[in-house]
Structure formats: C-alpha cells, structure tokens
Amino acid sequence: GQDTLYAARWDGQRWQAMGGPVSAAFAAAPTLSTDPAGHAVLAWVEERGGRGQVHLARWTGRHWQTLGVQNRDPRRDARSPSVTTDDAGRTTLARREDVSGIYQIQLRQIELRQF
C-alpha cells in the first residue's frame, strides 16, 4: 500500500482535519510543531531511489503550503526529522544527513513569514 500523510487538530472535543493530504507519496517519520498562535509546521521523510528526502510544509489556516526538500544536498540520504518552533515563532529543523558516508546532524533555522 501507499502511506498518505494527513494532519488533524484536537478542538477539545474531537479531531478536526487540517485540509487534505499533506503528501500523497510514501511519507515516514512525521514531526509537527506549532507556535504560540497555533500556526503549524510539519516535516517528514519521502524516499526517492533509496535516498530519504526531508520535506517541510506549513499550515496557512486553510491548506498546507509545501516548502520542498530540506536536505542540504537533495542527492544525499536524510532521515529522522525533528521540527520545533520557539515562542517568537522561529522554526528549527533538525535531521541526520549522509555527508561522505557519515551521518551528521544538520540544523536549519527557517524564517516563516506570518500568514
């Protein structure tokens, strides 16, 4: 089968779908973060030709806006994403990425303009 990535938000009584599918490709290891205003950012891994590519999307309030592949080099394998958002709304994405045969932790702070 094919895994499809969806996201939902708990409103205190039930789960509310956040749009349609975030990714229709095989998506693994999803990680979600929200800022104090409730803006959500989602990262996950899609495998292409045996290489993991970390993808990122943000919730606009109506739909998921994809922000593309986040690997430093999309030709290298990347796995294990973790995303966090601080109180000021700054988003940091961590992942492990193959650099010359050795997996290294890569960090990237992402400036997402308010929407």
Protein Blocks (a to p, Z undefined) as FASTA:
>chain_A
ZZdddddddehjaccdehjafblcdcehiacdddfkopacddddddeehiacddddddeh
laccdebjfbfblkbccehiacdddfkopacddddddeehiacddddddddddZZ
